[in-house]
């Protein structure tokens, strides 16, 4: 089985979010895909299989299958465009849990077309301050994540969460966000319950972040930065019930899995 490792949402290797990508002729057993993802020990491993109008796609963390993953979808499109001689500038993906997804290329820039995740405001839970180290100003719940809003970038950058406490909140992950000093907004993403303490760059979280900050800032096109150790740069656009998330990707590794 051939495998590619791609750094997504960056122009340089060793930055952005690494994802493993396997393009297959047919679906293997779910158990095997999970074992491969665990062996890779990356935040996500993506598997794609040709379909009638594009590709089916599934994503696995080291511990579980997930409903949506942005950076691994970007990485999969990068592989198809650059290593599999895909013809055309738009790739259509079908996901069981997230429906039709698209990736469009414009030169070396790739743009994800994902469904927007509209949030509802909730009361700040009691555990937020102790789990994250500082009390957020506001809290929101989306389809699978909780988002906490803070006043400034420095709070996000210096945050040292208690991952044991975060793992018990009962969702996919926790987004923390604030206005940026050089970009429109910054964020970090924690998902210890999924086997990922901190995800370097989380495309799917920006389906939640983009509609929120678009409404707050009164603009549709937004510059975003994820403040993990590796860091990542994204351009996001609010399209109503859809969100476009753009970034670059670079191939780090091409290998062959033996099992």
HELIX and SHEET records of a PDB file:
HELIX    1   1 UNK A   30  UNK A   40  1                                  11    
HELIX    2   2 UNK A   70  UNK A   83  1                                  14    
HELIX    3   3 UNK A  127  UNK A  132  1                                   6    
HELIX    4   4 UNK A  153  UNK A  157  1                                   5    
HELIX    5   5 UNK A  163  UNK A  166  1                                   4    
HELIX    6   6 UNK A  192  UNK A  194  5                                   3    
HELIX    7   7 UNK A  206  UNK A  217  1                                  12    
SHEET    1   A 6 UNK A  65  UNK A  66  0                                        
SHEET    2   A 6 UNK A  55  UNK A  60 -1                                        
SHEET    3   A 6 UNK A  44  UNK A  50 -1                                        
SHEET    4   A 6 UNK A  17  UNK A  24  1                                        
SHEET    5   A 6 UNK A   2  UNK A   8 -1                                        
SHEET    6   A 6 UNK A 249  UNK A 256 -1                                        
SHEET    1   B13 UNK A  65  UNK A  66  0                                        
SHEET    2   B13 UNK A  55  UNK A  60 -1                                        
SHEET    3   B13 UNK A  90  UNK A  95  1                                        
SHEET    4   B13 UNK A  99  UNK A 106 -1                                        
SHEET    5   B13 UNK A 109  UNK A 115 -1                                        
SHEET    6   B13 UNK A 242  UNK A 247 -1                                        
SHEET    7   B13 UNK A 232  UNK A 238 -1                                        
SHEET    8   B13 UNK A 221  UNK A 226 -1                                        
SHEET    9   B13 UNK A 185  UNK A 191  1                                        
SHEET   10   B13 UNK A 173  UNK A 179 -1                                        
SHEET   11   B13 UNK A 145  UNK A 149  1                                        
SHEET   12   B13 UNK A 138  UNK A 141 -1                                        
SHEET   13   B13 UNK A 120  UNK A 122 -1                                        
SHEET    1   C10 UNK A  65  UNK A  66  0                                        
SHEET    2   C10 UNK A  55  UNK A  60 -1                                        
SHEET    3   C10 UNK A  90  UNK A  95  1                                        
SHEET    4   C10 UNK A  99  UNK A 106 -1                                        
SHEET    5   C10 UNK A 109  UNK A 115 -1                                        
SHEET    6   C10 UNK A 242  UNK A 247 -1                                        
SHEET    7   C10 UNK A 232  UNK A 238 -1                                        
SHEET    8   C10 UNK A 221  UNK A 226 -1                                        
SHEET    9   C10 UNK A 185  UNK A 191  1                                        
SHEET   10   C10 UNK A 196  UNK A 199 -1                                        
END                                                                             
